[in-house]
């Protein structure tokens, strides 16, 4: 199909409120917001995915010919660790690797979307606390799709995926295409909750988008093992940390990112609305 698209997902930090459960109400309300869960999505047309795959293969053959199954994890490259520890010993190679991946992001024809959930802000706005001042419940969030629930079991994928799917559907509709979502596996609980969130949204619809219309455009979600060498998930991985550092207020921004939000990413963002929950 000429107009078939992939939405590749990567995420940052945990998709639950477990880190809030260890804090008291006073801790949550007095501490500057800094704990966010986020999803980054990259939309690629099938033909452009093929081009990206070939370019990543050439990158690996040029710089890491002895590691054919190498996966380009941004944090490992940034910190010169594990499979990417050798550039620390060779500044010229390190610079070349960084410039190669930066230009790969700039040159790849894709659309980018992202959403972050401010856990402190979310607990402040929707949390219910017990007599010991511990977070125990989350109140209803807007629609019946987000009814009251235990804070321990709250599924942050549902909130974040709603944002991405709405924008993905609009993209597919404008492009007169169909698509799927591809996400990298994280763990049994996380994978189950991601699939559950996707199924709820396809059953209920998203905002004014009817479920039947959504299912016509968005066919399925695939959760793939980390060891599989998918170019799309690697591209999403290269983006999520630089976007996080740029988007999150009061975050301790690093000054050594080699993929830059302003020059490499910003023009590819598909939606100018808020990207942080709660607003």
N, C-alpha and C positions, 0 to 999 in steps of 0.2 A: 504494500500500500504506500503510495507516494506521500500521503499526509499522516504518517504514523509517528507518534512522539513518545518519548520516555521522560518521566519525571524521576530523577535520581535524588535520593535523600541521604543526607548525613546529619548527625546530631551532635550536640555538645552538652555534657553533664547529664545528670540523671532525670528521667521523665516522671518523677514522682516527688512527693513532699517529705520524704524520709528525713532529709537534713533539717527540716523545720520542726520535726517532732522532738528533736533533742533540745530545743530552745524553749524558754518561757515566753509568755506574752510580752513581758517587758523587754526581753532580748530582741524579739522580732520587731517591736515598735521603736526601739531605741537605736537599732543597728542600721547604718546606711545600707540600702539595697545593693546587693552584689551577687546573690545567687540566682542565676537564670538557667532555665533549660531552653534549648533552642533547636530548631530544625532549619536546615538549609536545603533548598531544592533547586536543581538544575534541569531545565527543560531542553532536550535535544531531539532534533528530527533524526529519523533512522539513518539517513545518508550522512548527516553531520556526526553522528555517533561513530560511524565507520571511519571517517576521517580522523576523529580524535583518537580512536583506538590505534590506528596506524602511526600517528604522530607520537603517542606515548611509547609504542614499541621502538620507534627510532631513538627516542630519548634514552631508553634503557639500554639499547644496544650500544649507543655511543658512550654513555658514562658508566654503565654497570653491566658490561657484557658477560661477566661471570655469574650474574644473578638474574637468570631469565624469568623467574617468578616474582621479582621485586614488585612491591606495591608502594606507590608514592604517598606515604603518610606525611602530611604537612608538618605536624609537630615534631616528628622524628628528623625531618630535613632541617627545620628551623633550629633544633637543638643539637644537630649533628650527632645523633645517637643511633644505636643499633646498626642497621644496614647502611646508614648514611653517616657513620662516624668518620669515614676517611676524608671527606672534604675539609674537616677541621685541620688536617695536616697539610692541605694543599689549597691555599687561598684562591688560586686561579681556577681550580676545578669548582670550588664552592661558588664563586661568582658566576661561572658559566652555568652551573646547575640552576642557580636561582634565576638567572636571566632567561634561561630556556623555559622554565616552568611559568614564569611571569608572562612571557610572550605567548605561551600556549593558552593561558587563560584569556588574554586580550584577543587573540586571533580566532578562538573557537566561537563559532556561531551558536549562541545559546541564549536562553533567558533565565534569569536568576530570581528566586524569591526566598524569603526567610521570615521567621517569626521567633521571638524570644518571650518566655514567660518569666516575669519577675516574681520569684517565689516569695520574697518578703512582702512585696506589694500585694500579691494575690492573697496571702494569709491575712494581711491587715484588712483587706477589703471584704473578703468572703469567709474568713475563719470564725469558728466558734471555739471557745476555750472552756476547759473544765475548772473545777474548784482549785486545782493545783496550778492553774494558769497554763495548761498544756493544750496545744492545738489538737482537737479531736474530730471536728466536723468542718465540712465546707458547705456553706449555704448555697441555695439555688443560684446559678449563674445565668442570668438572662432568660433563656428559653428552657422548655421542658427537656430538651436534649441534655441539659446539665443539671439534673436534680440534686438535692442534698445528698452528700455521701461522706463516708468515713475519710478523714484526712489520710489515714494510713493506706487506703485503697484507691485514692484519687488518681485518675488516669489523665495525665497532662497531654498525652498524645491526642486526645479527642479535641481539646481546645486548639492546639497548634495545627493539627491536620485539617481542621475545618477551614482555617485561613488559607492554607496552601491549596487545598482542593478547590475552593471557590475561585481562586485566581487561575489555577490550572484549567478548570472547566471553561472559564471565560477565554483563556488563550486558545484552547482547542476549538471552541465555537467560532472564534474569529478566524482561525486557520482552516476551518472546515475539516478538522481532522479527528482522529481518535488516539487514545493513549493508554498507557499503563504506568504504574508507579513501581520503582525498584528501590528497595531499602536494604542496607547491610544488616545482617543479624547481630544482635547485641547480647541476647541471653533469653532463656525460656520465658521469664515473666515479661520482659520488654517486648519480645516478638509477639507474644500472645496479646498484649495490650494494644500494640500497634494494629494488629489484624482486627481486633475487636473494634477499635475506633473507626477503622476504615469501613467495616461492615455496617456499623451504626449510621455513618454518614451516607452510605449508598442506599440504605433502607429508608432513611428519614429525609434525605435531601439536605441542601445547605442553603440557609436563608431563603431567598425567593426562588432558588433553583429546585425544580421538582425532581424527586428521586428517579423517575423514569427517564427524564432528560439527562440527568447525571450519569445513569448507567449506560445510556447510549454512547456517550463520549468517553467515559472512563471505565475501562474494561476490568481491571483487576490490580491487585498489588502482589508483588513478588518479594519475599524476604530471602536474600541470598547469603550463603556463608561468606565470612570475611576472607577466607583463603582464595576465593574465586576472583580472578583478575578482571573486574569490570571497569572499563575506562570511565564510565559515567559516575560511578560511586567514588572513584579516585578524584575526579574533578570536583565533586561536591566536598570531599575531604579537604582539598586544597583551598576551598573558599570559606568554610564555616568559621575558622578561627580569626582570619583577618576581618570578616564581617562582624563577628562578635566584638572584637576590640574596637571597632569603629562605631558600632550601634549602641553599646551598653554605656549609659552614663556612669561616671565615677569608677569605671573599670581601670585597673592598672595597665594602661596601654603600653605594649612593648614598642620600642622604636626600631626594631630590627626585622620587621616583616618584609619578606621579599615579594609577596603578592600584596598589592596596595589597593585599598577600597576605592580611592578617588580615581586612579588612573587605569586600573585593571577590571574593576567590578561594577562601579556605580552606573555606568551607561547601560548595563545589561539588566538592571533591576526592573521588573515588569509592573510593579504597583507602588505608587507613592503614598499610600495610606499608612497608618501606623503599623509598625512591625513589633511592638512590644505590648504584652498583655500583663496587667490591666492598664488601660490608658489613664 
